Amino acid sequence: SQTIHQWPATLVQPVGSPLSLECTVEGTSNPNLYWYRQAAGRGLQLLFYSVGIGQISSEVPQNLSASRPQDRQFILSSKKLLLSDSGFYLCAWSVGQGGDTQYFGPGTRLTVL
Amino acid sequence: RKEVEQDPGPFNVPEGATVAFNCTYSNSASQSFFWYRQDCRKEPKLLMSVYSSGNEDGRFTAQLNRASQYISLLIRDSKLSDSATYLCVGRPMEYGNKLVFGAGTILRVKS
């Protein structure tokens, strides 16, 4: 069966510090991968998605970036965090072209102070 | 206008009650829909998919009305454990694999 891991689970970072969040998927090949952010009391906002290694699409302009160095690894990064980057970051996967059912990882709760 | 809109609630219902949520969508080309359940400070988990007119899974029934562009979720015989936020999700055809999430409806089931 497929599983998705995210770490760390929680993170408190000062403004201006760098960020690296990692997501890995097991039990499937060539998944579509997604990064979402959920601000407190808000809906999920798609940040990035990837259909393959090195293929990243950005959905919103921001100071975040994403990379996919391996088939089942998706990384979210920032060089300098802003207060507005605080939120709940969720990684998700789906399979196949048109594979629309997405499954979420446990998430990383980021607080920028 | 938001692509997927939900009443944020909260819906406060007693155990055993039947409760229904509606969700409207603006993109008539949306192909498929989903209901996800999200517990406090947890990730969303798929509750059910809705591809045609509806779907039923135990106490949960989802219905899709394409003419009026809304999806409903009916929960029968509510349990305390049903308390959560329910997310309505659509997939517009032109978006490929991307989904559009509603902000969620809060349900609180009380004894």
Interface residues (C-beta under 8 A of the other chain):
Chain A: N32 Y34 R42 G43 L44 L46 Y49 V51 E59 F88 L90 S94 Q97 G98 G99 D100 T101 Q102 Y103 F104 G105 P106 G107 R109
Chain B: Q31 S32 F34 R41 K42 E43 P44 K45 L46 S49 L87 R91 G96 N97 K98 L99 F101 G102 A103 G104
